[in-house]
Amino acid sequence: MSVSYATIESEIISEEPSCQDILGKANEQLASLLSDNTIHPVIAICDGPCQSALPSNKLITLGRCEHYLCFSCFGKVLNTDGSFGCNSSYCYYQDETSTIITTYANDYTSIDGSTCSAENDYDDYPGQNEMVVVKLVLIERNPYNATLRVHNEIEVPSRLNTREIIEILLEDKKRDSKTLLKVGKLYYLHGGSGRLRKLKDFASLNLFDIPQVKNSVFFVLDTIGHLNNQPVKISFE
């Protein structure tokens, strides 16, 4: 038996490549890569609404903010000077008056400027004793005087007061909730029409008074009048 083990061991050892063989193959592969002058792209994430993972040669780098946009997301925001802007929802340099000129592939909602209370004819409301996800988009100006969208969300009981929840979401982002609610306009997403509706008297409403979309209640607090004079599309993701 010992001879058999010795024979097997010697066969295994003889099959292992030497260090010189490994180094030689590595040098051959390196020489091949250098000789064809090929640039091999890396995988990166699109900063636009699609958030797709793509090879770097399939992404466009914007000069001012250095965000990466794929060919599908690029060209959907038009700046006031006629150039194409960035449509990343977290871009600090997004032009305040940029408009979206085509429809995104993922879920967006357009803006309706009409004033109303919570809809009474829409039957998809949270129950009065259930947990509901509340999503808020705060529209404000950043230190560069550009439009900034701040996202936050929380899961809370539907019986809680709407104003109190908005205050919690704002204060979680280190914002002065009382000032912002005083100067801003609050909108909610109306699932039946797929539009945002201005919400008045929300201090007297509970979350179960607000219609939900995809098992969530969506709010937008506009503190700079961004939604007043132009159609805007907002991603809640």
C-alpha positions in Angstrom: 0.0 0.0 0.0 2.8 2.4 0.8 4.2 1.9 -2.8 0.8 2.7 -4.2 0.5 5.9 -2.2 4.0 6.9 -3.2 3.2 6.3 -6.8 0.0 8.4 -6.7 1.8 11.3 -4.9 4.6 11.3 -7.4 2.1 11.5 -10.2 0.3 14.5 -8.6 3.6 16.3 -8.0 4.7 15.7 -11.6 1.5 17.3 -12.9 1.9 20.6 -11.0 3.3 23.4 -13.1 6.6 24.9 -12.0 6.9 28.6 -11.0 8.7 29.2 -14.3 5.8 27.8 -16.3 3.3 29.9 -14.4 5.4 33.1 -14.9 5.9 32.3 -18.5 2.1 31.9 -19.2 1.4 35.2 -17.3 3.9 37.0 -19.4 2.4 35.6 -22.6 -1.1 36.8 -21.5 0.2 40.2 -20.6 2.0 40.6 -23.9 -1.1 39.6 -25.7 -3.2 42.2 -23.9 -0.6 44.9 -24.5 -0.2 44.0 -28.2 -3.9 44.4 -29.2 -4.2 47.8 -27.5 -7.6 46.9 -26.2 -9.2 48.9 -23.4 -11.3 46.7 -21.3 -14.3 48.5 -19.7 -15.2 48.1 -16.1 -18.8 47.8 -14.8 -20.4 50.9 -13.3 -23.8 52.0 -12.2 -25.9 54.5 -14.1 -26.7 57.5 -11.9 -29.9 58.1 -13.8 -33.4 56.7 -13.0 -32.7 53.3 -14.4 -29.8 52.5 -12.0 -28.5 49.8 -14.4 -25.1 48.1 -14.1 -23.4 48.6 -17.5 -19.9 48.6 -19.0 -18.2 51.9 -18.6 -18.0 52.4 -22.4 -21.8 52.4 -22.4 -22.0 55.4 -20.0 -21.6 59.1 -20.5 -19.8 61.2 -17.9 -21.3 64.6 -17.4 -18.6 67.3 -17.1 -19.9 69.5 -14.3 -21.3 66.9 -11.8 -19.3 63.9 -13.1 -22.4 61.6 -12.8 -22.6 58.6 -15.1 -25.6 58.3 -17.4 -26.5 55.5 -19.8 -27.7 56.2 -23.4 -31.3 55.7 -22.3 -31.2 58.2 -19.4 -29.0 60.8 -21.1 -30.9 63.5 -23.1 -34.0 63.6 -21.0 -33.3 66.8 -19.1 -33.0 70.0 -21.1 -31.3 73.0 -19.5 -32.3 76.6 -20.2 -29.2 77.1 -22.4 -30.3 74.2 -24.7 -27.7 71.8 -23.4 -28.6 68.4 -21.9 -28.5 68.2 -18.1 -28.2 65.6 -15.4 -31.4 63.6 -14.4 -29.9 62.1 -11.2 -32.4 62.9 -8.4 -29.4 63.6 -6.1 -27.5 65.9 -8.5 -26.4 69.2 -6.8 -25.9 70.9 -10.1 -29.3 70.1 -11.7 -30.6 73.3 -13.3 -33.6 74.7 -11.4 -35.6 75.2 -14.6 -34.7 72.0 -16.3 -37.6 70.1 -17.9 -37.9 66.5 -18.8 -38.5 66.2 -22.5 -39.3 62.5 -22.8 -40.9 59.9 -20.6 -38.7 57.6 -18.4 -38.9 53.9 -18.6 -39.5 53.5 -14.9 -42.3 54.8 -12.7 -42.7 58.6 -12.6 -45.6 60.8 -11.9 -46.5 64.1 -13.5 -47.7 67.2 -11.6 -51.2 68.6 -11.4 -51.5 72.1 -9.9 -55.1 71.8 -8.7 -56.0 72.3 -5.1 -58.1 69.7 -3.3 -58.6 67.8 -0.1 -57.9 64.1 0.1 -60.0 62.3 -2.6 -63.2 60.8 -1.3 -64.0 58.7 -4.4 -60.8 56.7 -4.5 -61.1 53.4 -2.6 -57.5 52.4 -2.1 -56.9 53.8 1.3 -54.9 52.3 4.1 -56.8 50.5 6.9 -57.1 52.4 10.2 -55.1 49.9 12.1 -52.2 48.9 9.8 -48.6 49.8 9.1 -48.0 52.0 6.0 -44.9 53.1 4.3 -44.8 56.9 3.9 -42.4 58.4 1.3 -41.5 62.1 1.1 -39.6 64.1 -1.5 -38.5 67.5 -0.3 -37.8 70.1 -3.0 -35.5 72.9 -1.9 -32.5 75.0 -3.1 -29.0 73.9 -2.2 -26.1 76.3 -1.4 -25.4 76.5 -5.2 -28.9 77.8 -5.8 -29.8 74.7 -7.8 -32.8 72.5 -7.2 -32.3 69.7 -4.7 -34.6 66.7 -4.1 -34.3 65.1 -0.7 -35.8 61.7 -0.2 -36.9 60.0 3.0 -39.3 57.3 4.1 -40.7 55.7 7.2 -43.1 52.9 8.1 -45.6 54.0 10.7 -49.2 53.2 11.9 -51.8 54.6 9.5 -53.8 56.2 12.4 -51.0 58.8 13.0 -51.5 62.4 12.0 -50.2 63.4 8.6 -48.5 66.7 9.7 -46.7 64.9 12.5 -45.3 62.3 10.1 -44.1 64.9 7.7 -42.4 66.8 10.5 -40.6 63.5 11.6 -39.4 62.9 8.1 -38.1 66.5 7.7 -36.4 66.6 11.1 -34.7 63.2 10.4 -33.0 65.1 7.5 -32.0 67.9 9.9 -34.5 70.3 8.4 -36.6 73.0 10.2 -40.0 71.3 9.8 -42.1 74.2 11.0 -40.5 76.7 8.7 -40.6 74.4 5.6 -44.3 73.5 6.2 -45.1 77.2 6.6 -43.5 78.3 3.3 -44.0 75.1 1.3 -46.8 73.4 -0.5 -47.6 69.8 0.2 -48.8 67.4 -2.5 -49.8 63.8 -2.4 -49.8 61.2 -5.2 -53.3 60.3 -6.3 -53.2 56.8 -7.6 -56.5 57.0 -9.6 -55.1 59.8 -11.9 -51.4 59.1 -11.5 -50.9 62.8 -10.6 -49.8 64.8 -7.6 -52.6 66.9 -6.0 -52.1 69.8 -3.7 -53.2 68.9 -0.2 -54.8 71.5 2.0 -55.9 71.2 5.7 -53.5 68.2 6.1 -53.0 69.0 9.8 -56.5 67.5 10.5 -55.9 64.4 8.4 -54.6 61.0 9.4 -52.6 58.8 7.1 -55.6 56.5 6.5 -57.3 59.6 5.0 -54.7 59.7 2.2 -55.0 57.3 -0.8 -52.1 54.9 -1.2 -50.3 53.7 -4.3 -48.5 50.4 -4.4 -49.0 50.0 -0.7 -47.3 53.3 0.1 -48.4 56.9 0.7 -46.4 59.5 -1.3 -45.9 63.2 -0.5 -44.0 66.0 -2.1 -43.2 69.2 -0.2 -42.3 72.0 -2.6 -40.6 74.8 -0.7 -39.4 76.9 -3.7 -42.4 76.9 -6.1 -40.7 74.4 -8.4 -44.0 72.8 -9.4 -46.0 76.0 -10.0 -45.2 76.9 -13.6 -43.9 73.9 -15.4 -44.6 70.1 -15.8 -42.1 68.2 -13.8 -41.6 64.5 -13.3 -40.4 63.1 -10.0 -39.0 59.7 -9.1 -40.0 58.4 -5.7 -37.4 55.6 -5.8 
